[in-house]
Structure formats: C-alpha cells, structure tokens
Amino acid sequence: MNQVRGNYSEGKRGLGRNQLVTLEDLADFKEELLRDLKLIVKEVNGKPSKQWLKSYEVRKILGISPGKLQALRDNGTIPFTRIGNVIFYSTEDISAMMDNFRQNQI
C-alpha cells in the first residue's frame, strides 16, 4: 500500500488509498509548509533564518572586513555577545542597525 512520506507524516501513520484527509490535517500541513517556505525565502533573500550569527556570517551579510566589524563593536554600533572566544550577534540587532542607518540617510 502506498504511503505519504515526508516531514508532515513523520511520527504519524502514512495515508493509504482508502483513508481520508481531514480539514485539520490540511490546516496542519499548510502551517508547516508556510513555515518552511518562509525560511527558504529568507535564506534566498540573504536574510538568515537563525537568531544568532557568528562574526564571519555578519561580515558576509554586511560585506565588511574583520577590522571594520571590530570597529563597529568597539564604537558600540553593533551589539554582540561573547561566549568564551566566540562572538555572537543577534539577527534582530543587525536588522535594527541597518534600519537606523537607512533612516539617518534619508
């Protein structure tokens, strides 16, 4: 008997030919599909889907050198969190910083 496979049916029994799909099943599938599509679109548009980024990811997104990123940290332009020797940046902080610069340029 053919069964539907994939993320939606993981942990659930697959659908057979003689089984019906309920409206609740379709609504659950729609929500999961939309969530996955939003993540894909963010990644394609250059917006990371992660909450925290490492320095090399921020440099890549902003197109800046390690020295420029260090200067932005030193002068307080870009907030960061240091855990051990690793520095993390919030994607929300990066977006807010970019919005602030855009507003100041207008």
TIVO-2410 file (N, C-alpha, C; in nm, 3 decimals):
# residues 106
REC num residu      c1      c2      c3 atome chaine
REC   1      M   0.084  -0.118   0.000     N      A
REC   1      M   0.000   0.000   0.000    CA      A
REC   1      M   0.089   0.125   0.000     C      A
REC   2      N   0.061   0.222  -0.087     N      A
REC   2      N   0.139   0.346  -0.092    CA      A
REC   2      N   0.112   0.431   0.030     C      A
REC   3      Q   0.217   0.492   0.081     N      A
REC   3      Q   0.202   0.581   0.196    CA      A
REC   3      Q   0.271   0.713   0.166     C      A
REC   4      V   0.215   0.822   0.219     N      A
REC   4      V   0.274   0.954   0.204    CA      A
REC   4      V   0.389   0.965   0.302     C      A
REC   5      R   0.503   1.012   0.257     N      A
REC   5      R   0.621   1.027   0.342    CA      A
REC   5      R   0.665   1.172   0.341     C      A
REC   6      G   0.745   1.211   0.438     N      A
REC   6      G   0.799   1.346   0.446    CA      A
REC   6      G   0.782   1.400   0.585     C      A
REC   7      N   0.817   1.528   0.601     N      A
REC   7      N   0.811   1.590   0.733    CA      A
REC   7      N   0.672   1.586   0.793     C      A
REC   8      Y   0.571   1.609   0.711     N      A
REC   8      Y   0.436   1.618   0.763    CA      A
REC   8      Y   0.391   1.487   0.827     C      A
REC   9      S   0.426   1.376   0.766     N      A
REC   9      S   0.376   1.249   0.816    CA      A
REC   9      S   0.471   1.182   0.914     C      A
REC  10      E   0.585   1.247   0.945     N      A
REC  10      E   0.677   1.187   1.042    CA      A
REC  10      E   0.607   1.172   1.175     C      A
REC  11      G   0.621   1.055   1.233     N      A
REC  11      G   0.558   1.031   1.361    CA      A
REC  11      G   0.410   0.999   1.350     C      A
REC  12      K   0.353   1.013   1.232     N      A
REC  12      K   0.213   0.982   1.209    CA      A
REC  12      K   0.205   0.865   1.113     C      A
REC  13      R   0.095   0.800   1.117     N      A
REC  13      R   0.074   0.690   1.024    CA      A
REC  13      R   0.058   0.747   0.884     C      A
REC  14      G   0.119   0.685   0.786     N      A
REC  14      G   0.105   0.729   0.648    CA      A
REC  14      G  -0.037   0.709   0.599     C      A
REC  15      L  -0.072   0.778   0.493     N      A
REC  15      L  -0.206   0.768   0.437    CA      A
REC  15      L  -0.211   0.656   0.334     C      A
REC  16      G  -0.313   0.577   0.348     N      A
REC  16      G  -0.336   0.473   0.250    CA      A
REC  16      G  -0.438   0.521   0.147     C      A
REC  17      R  -0.460   0.445   0.045     N      A
REC  17      R  -0.554   0.484  -0.061    CA      A
REC  17      R  -0.697   0.496  -0.011     C      A
REC  18      N  -0.730   0.421   0.092     N      A
REC  18      N  -0.868   0.422   0.138    CA      A
REC  18      N  -0.890   0.513   0.259     C      A
REC  19      Q  -0.794   0.601   0.290     N      A
REC  19      Q  -0.807   0.690   0.404    CA      A
REC  19      Q  -0.837   0.832   0.358     C      A
REC  20      L  -0.907   0.905   0.443     N      A
REC  20      L  -0.942   1.044   0.413    CA      A
REC  20      L  -0.848   1.139   0.486     C      A
REC  21      V  -0.830   1.254   0.427     N      A
REC  21      V  -0.753   1.361   0.490    CA      A
REC  21      V  -0.854   1.459   0.547     C      A
REC  22      T  -0.838   1.490   0.676     N      A
REC  22      T  -0.933   1.582   0.740    CA      A
REC  22      T  -0.891   1.727   0.714     C      A
REC  23      L  -0.982   1.818   0.741     N      A
REC  23      L  -0.950   1.960   0.730    CA      A
REC  23      L  -0.840   1.998   0.827     C      A
REC  24      E  -0.839   1.937   0.944     N      A
REC  24      E  -0.734   1.963   1.042    CA      A
REC  24      E  -0.598   1.918   0.988     C      A
REC  25      D  -0.595   1.803   0.921     N      A
REC  25      D  -0.470   1.755   0.860    CA      A
REC  25      D  -0.420   1.855   0.756     C      A
REC  26      L  -0.511   1.907   0.675     N      A
REC  26      L  -0.473   2.004   0.572    CA      A
REC  26      L  -0.425   2.135   0.634     C      A
REC  27      A  -0.491   2.179   0.741     N      A
REC  27      A  -0.451   2.302   0.808    CA      A
REC  27      A  -0.312   2.286   0.869     C      A
REC  28      D  -0.285   2.171   0.931     N      A
REC  28      D  -0.153   2.145   0.989    CA      A
REC  28      D  -0.046   2.144   0.880     C      A
REC  29      F  -0.077   2.080   0.769     N      A
REC  29      F   0.017   2.073   0.657    CA      A
REC  29      F   0.044   2.213   0.601     C      A
REC  30      K  -0.061   2.292   0.588     N      A
REC  30      K  -0.045   2.428   0.536    CA      A
REC  30      K   0.047   2.511   0.625     C      A
REC  31      E   0.026   2.504   0.757     N      A
REC  31      E   0.109   2.580   0.850    CA      A
REC  31      E   0.256   2.538   0.842     C      A
REC  32      E   0.279   2.408   0.835     N      A
REC  32      E   0.417   2.359   0.826    CA      A
REC  32      E   0.480   2.400   0.693     C      A
REC  33      L   0.405   2.391   0.586     N      A
REC  33      L   0.456   2.430   0.455    CA      A
REC  33      L   0.489   2.579   0.450     C      A
REC  34      L   0.400   2.662   0.502     N      A
REC  34      L   0.425   2.807   0.504    CA      A
REC  34      L   0.548   2.841   0.587     C      A
REC  35      R   0.564   2.775   0.703     N      A
REC  35      R   0.681   2.799   0.788    CA      A
REC  35      R   0.810   2.763   0.713     C      A
REC  36      D   0.809   2.648   0.645     N      A
REC  36      D   0.927   2.606   0.569    CA      A
REC  36      D   0.956   2.700   0.452     C      A
REC  37      L   0.851   2.745   0.383     N      A
REC  37      L   0.870   2.836   0.270    CA      A
REC  37      L   0.925   2.971   0.316     C      A
REC  38      K   0.878   3.020   0.430     N      A
REC  38      K   0.929   3.146   0.483    CA      A
REC  38      K   1.078   3.137   0.514     C      A
REC  39      L   1.121   3.025   0.570     N      A
REC  39      L   1.264   3.006   0.597    CA      A
REC  39      L   1.345   3.005   0.469     C      A
REC  40      I   1.293   2.938   0.367     N      A
REC  40      I   1.363   2.932   0.238    CA      A
REC  40      I   1.373   3.070   0.175     C      A
REC  41      V   1.263   3.145   0.177     N      A
REC  41      V   1.263   3.279   0.118    CA      A
REC  41      V   1.361   3.370   0.191     C      A
REC  42      K   1.366   3.363   0.323     N      A
REC  42      K   1.460   3.444   0.400    CA      A
REC  42      K   1.604   3.413   0.360     C      A
REC  43      E   1.635   3.286   0.345     N      A
REC  43      E   1.770   3.247   0.309    CA      A
REC  43      E   1.804   3.291   0.168     C      A
REC  44      V   1.709   3.281   0.075     N      A
REC  44      V   1.733   3.322  -0.063    CA      A
REC  44      V   1.753   3.473  -0.070     C      A
REC  45      N   1.680   3.548   0.010     N      A
REC  45      N   1.691   3.694   0.010    CA      A
REC  45      N   1.810   3.744   0.091     C      A
REC  46      G   1.893   3.654   0.139     N      A
REC  46      G   2.011   3.694   0.215    CA      A
REC  46      G   1.985   3.722   0.361     C      A
REC  47      K   1.864   3.696   0.406     N      A
REC  47      K   1.833   3.716   0.546    CA      A
REC  47      K   1.843   3.581   0.616     C      A
REC  48      P   1.931   3.570   0.710     N      A
REC  48      P   1.947   3.441   0.778    CA      A
REC  48      P   1.823   3.404   0.858     C      A
REC  49      S   1.800   3.277   0.868     N      A
REC  49      S   1.684   3.229   0.943    CA      A
REC  49      S   1.721   3.198   1.088     C      A
REC  50      K   1.846   3.218   1.124     N      A
REC  50      K   1.891   3.190   1.260    CA      A
REC  50      K   1.877   3.315   1.346     C      A
REC  51      Q   1.865   3.293   1.477     N      A
REC  51      Q   1.856   3.405   1.570    CA      A
REC  51      Q   1.993   3.465   1.600     C      A
REC  52      W   2.096   3.380   1.605     N      A
REC  52      W   2.230   3.426   1.639    CA      A
REC  52      W   2.327   3.394   1.526     C      A
REC  53      L   2.414   3.491   1.497     N      A
REC  53      L   2.513   3.477   1.390    CA      A
REC  53      L   2.653   3.490   1.448     C      A
REC  54      K   2.747   3.424   1.383     N      A
REC  54      K   2.888   3.439   1.420    CA      A
REC  54      K   2.948   3.551   1.335     C      A
REC  55      S   3.069   3.594   1.373     N      A
REC  55      S   3.133   3.707   1.307    CA      A
REC  55      S   3.145   3.689   1.156     C      A
REC  56      Y   3.188   3.571   1.111     N      A
REC  56      Y   3.207   3.552   0.967    CA      A
REC  56      Y   3.074   3.564   0.892     C      A
REC  57      E   2.962   3.526   0.956     N      A
REC  57      E   2.832   3.538   0.891    CA      A
REC  57      E   2.790   3.685   0.880     C      A
REC  58      V   2.817   3.762   0.985     N      A
REC  58      V   2.783   3.904   0.984    CA      A
REC  58      V   2.868   3.977   0.880     C      A
REC  59      R   2.997   3.944   0.874     N      A
REC  59      R   3.085   4.007   0.774    CA      A
REC  59      R   3.035   3.976   0.633     C      A
REC  60      K   2.991   3.855   0.610     N      A
REC  60      K   2.942   3.816   0.478    CA      A
REC  60      K   2.814   3.892   0.443     C      A
REC  61      I   2.723   3.901   0.538     N      A
REC  61      I   2.596   3.971   0.515    CA      A
REC  61      I   2.620   4.119   0.488     C      A
REC  62      L   2.707   4.182   0.568     N      A
REC  62      L   2.731   4.326   0.554    CA      A
REC  62      L   2.838   4.359   0.451     C      A
REC  63      G   2.914   4.258   0.410     N      A
REC  63      G   3.019   4.281   0.312    CA      A
REC  63      G   3.131   4.367   0.367     C      A
REC  64      I   3.173   4.337   0.490     N      A
REC  64      I   3.278   4.417   0.555    CA      A
REC  64      I   3.394   4.327   0.598     C      A
REC  65      S   3.504   4.390   0.628     N      A
REC  65      S   3.625   4.319   0.670    CA      A
REC  65      S   3.620   4.290   0.820     C      A
REC  66      P   3.706   4.199   0.866     N      A
REC  66      P   3.714   4.173   1.011    CA      A
REC  66      P   3.746   4.300   1.091     C      A
REC  67      G   3.833   4.385   1.038     N      A
REC  67      G   3.869   4.510   1.106    CA      A
REC  67      G   3.752   4.605   1.120     C      A
REC  68      K   3.671   4.615   1.015     N      A
REC  68      K   3.553   4.702   1.019    CA      A
REC  68      K   3.451   4.650   1.121     C      A
REC  69      L   3.434   4.518   1.126     N      A
REC  69      L   3.343   4.460   1.224    CA      A
REC  69      L   3.393   4.488   1.365     C      A
REC  70      Q   3.523   4.477   1.385     N      A
REC  70      Q   3.583   4.508   1.515    CA      A
REC  70      Q   3.558   4.655   1.552     C      A
REC  71      A   3.573   4.744   1.456     N      A
REC  71      A   3.548   4.887   1.481    CA      A
REC  71      A   3.402   4.911   1.518     C      A
REC  72      L   3.309   4.842   1.451     N      A
REC  72      L   3.167   4.857   1.484    CA      A
REC  72      L   3.136   4.808   1.625     C      A
REC  73      R   3.204   4.702   1.667     N      A
REC  73      R   3.188   4.653   1.805    CA      A
REC  73      R   3.247   4.754   1.903     C      A
REC  74      D   3.369   4.802   1.873     N      A
REC  74      D   3.439   4.894   1.964    CA      A
REC  74      D   3.363   5.024   1.987     C      A
REC  75      N   3.302   5.078   1.881     N      A
REC  75      N   3.233   5.206   1.899    CA      A
REC  75      N   3.085   5.190   1.937     C      A
REC  76      G   3.043   5.065   1.963     N      A
REC  76      G   2.907   5.042   2.012    CA      A
REC  76      G   2.800   5.044   1.907     C      A
REC  77      T   2.838   5.047   1.780     N      A
REC  77      T   2.739   5.050   1.672    CA      A
REC  77      T   2.665   4.918   1.661     C      A
REC  78      I   2.736   4.809   1.686     N      A
REC  78      I   2.676   4.676   1.672    CA      A
REC  78      I   2.687   4.600   1.804     C      A
REC  79      P   2.573   4.566   1.864     N      A
REC  79      P   2.576   4.490   1.989    CA      A
REC  79      P   2.622   4.346   1.964     C      A
REC  80      F   2.684   4.287   2.063     N      A
REC  80      F   2.733   4.150   2.049    CA      A
REC  80      F   2.734   4.081   2.184     C      A
REC  81      T   2.744   3.950   2.179     N      A
REC  81      T   2.758   3.868   2.300    CA      A
REC  81      T   2.878   3.779   2.282     C      A
REC  82      R   2.964   3.777   2.381     N      A
REC  82      R   3.084   3.693   2.375    CA      A
REC  82      R   3.065   3.576   2.470     C      A
REC  83      I   3.082   3.456   2.417     N      A
REC  83      I   3.081   3.334   2.499    CA      A
REC  83      I   3.214   3.266   2.473     C      A
REC  84      G   3.300   3.271   2.573     N      A
REC  84      G   3.435   3.219   2.554    CA      A
REC  84      G   3.506   3.305   2.450     C      A
REC  85      N   3.560   3.243   2.348     N      A
REC  85      N   3.628   3.317   2.240    CA      A
REC  85      N   3.539   3.340   2.118     C      A
REC  86      V   3.412   3.305   2.129     N      A
REC  86      V   3.321   3.318   2.015    CA      A
REC  86      V   3.230   3.437   2.037     C      A
REC  87      I   3.215   3.520   1.934     N      A
REC  87      I   3.128   3.637   1.940    CA      A
REC  87      I   3.003   3.610   1.858     C      A
REC  88      F   2.888   3.639   1.918     N      A
REC  88      F   2.759   3.619   1.852    CA      A
REC  88      F   2.687   3.752   1.837     C      A
REC  89      Y   2.608   3.761   1.731     N      A
REC  89      Y   2.531   3.882   1.701    CA      A
REC  89      Y   2.386   3.840   1.678     C      A
REC  90      S   2.293   3.914   1.731     N      A
REC  90      S   2.152   3.887   1.712    CA      A
REC  90      S   2.110   3.936   1.573     C      A
REC  91      T   2.034   3.855   1.502     N      A
REC  91      T   1.986   3.898   1.369    CA      A
REC  91      T   1.895   4.020   1.382     C      A
REC  92      E   1.821   4.029   1.494     N      A
REC  92      E   1.735   4.145   1.516    CA      A
REC  92      E   1.819   4.272   1.534     C      A
REC  93      D   1.932   4.260   1.606     N      A
REC  93      D   2.020   4.375   1.626    CA      A
REC  93      D   2.081   4.421   1.494     C      A
REC  94      I   2.119   4.326   1.409     N      A
REC  94      I   2.176   4.360   1.279    CA      A
REC  94      I   2.072   4.433   1.194     C      A
REC  95      S   1.950   4.382   1.193     N      A
REC  95      S   1.842   4.446   1.116    CA      A
REC  95      S   1.812   4.586   1.170     C      A
REC  96      A   1.807   4.599   1.303     N      A
REC  96      A   1.780   4.730   1.364    CA      A
REC  96      A   1.890   4.829   1.330     C      A
REC  97      M   2.015   4.784   1.332     N      A
REC  97      M   2.127   4.872   1.298    CA      A
REC  97      M   2.114   4.920   1.152     C      A
REC  98      M   2.081   4.827   1.063     N      A
REC  98      M   2.066   4.864   0.922    CA      A
REC  98      M   1.950   4.962   0.903     C      A
REC  99      D   1.838   4.938   0.971     N      A
REC  99      D   1.724   5.029   0.963    CA      A
REC  99      D   1.761   5.167   1.015     C      A
REC 100      N   1.838   5.174   1.123     N      A
REC 100      N   1.881   5.300   1.181    CA      A
REC 100      N   1.966   5.379   1.082     C      A
REC 101      F   2.060   5.312   1.017     N      A
REC 101      F   2.144   5.380   0.919    CA      A
REC 101      F   2.061   5.427   0.799     C      A
REC 102      R   1.965   5.345   0.757     N      A
REC 102      R   1.881   5.383   0.644    CA      A
REC 102      R   1.800   5.508   0.678     C      A
REC 103      Q   1.743   5.515   0.798     N      A
REC 103      Q   1.662   5.629   0.839    CA      A
REC 103      Q   1.748   5.755   0.847     C      A
REC 104      N   1.871   5.740   0.892     N      A
REC 104      N   1.960   5.856   0.904    CA      A
REC 104      N   2.006   5.907   0.768     C      A
REC 105      Q   2.004   5.823   0.668     N      A
REC 105      Q   2.049   5.862   0.533    CA      A
REC 105      Q   1.940   5.933   0.455     C      A
REC 106      I   1.814   5.918   0.496     N      A
REC 106      I   1.701   5.977   0.421    CA      A
REC 106      I   1.687   6.123   0.448     C      A
***
